[in-house]
Amino acid sequence: QVQVVESGGGLVQPGGSLRLSCAASTSISSFYTMVWYRQAPGKQRELVAIIRSGGTPDYADAVKGRFTIYRDNAKKTLYLQMDSLKPEDTADYYCNVAATGWSAWGQGTQVTVSS
């Protein structure tokens, strides 16, 4: 099964930026869907951003204009560029990749936005 590993989380001040990475163990060129989710304390897991094989991204309303999802097939990595971070962005962030008949989750990376 394909394995993915998230990295790039940390503690930042409001208004700061982070770039999260989701590195896959195999080529990602054939992945049907690649998604970033997050789960904040006391809340359900929510979809943050998604990019499909056709390349069209979509975002949750809460992050539109601030976050950018993109993929680098050569590096076998999915990214989430997060700018203008707010305290409400604090959560554990997870990468999910999928193709026909399977999906894979990473272990998560923690993002804390606090002054």
Secondary structure, DSSP 8 states (H G I E B T S, - for coil): ---EEEE--EEE-TT--EEEEEEESS--TT-SEEEEEEE-TTS--EEEEEEETT--EEE-TTTTTTEEEEEETTTTEEEEEE-S--GGG-EEEEEEEEETTEEEE---EEEEE--
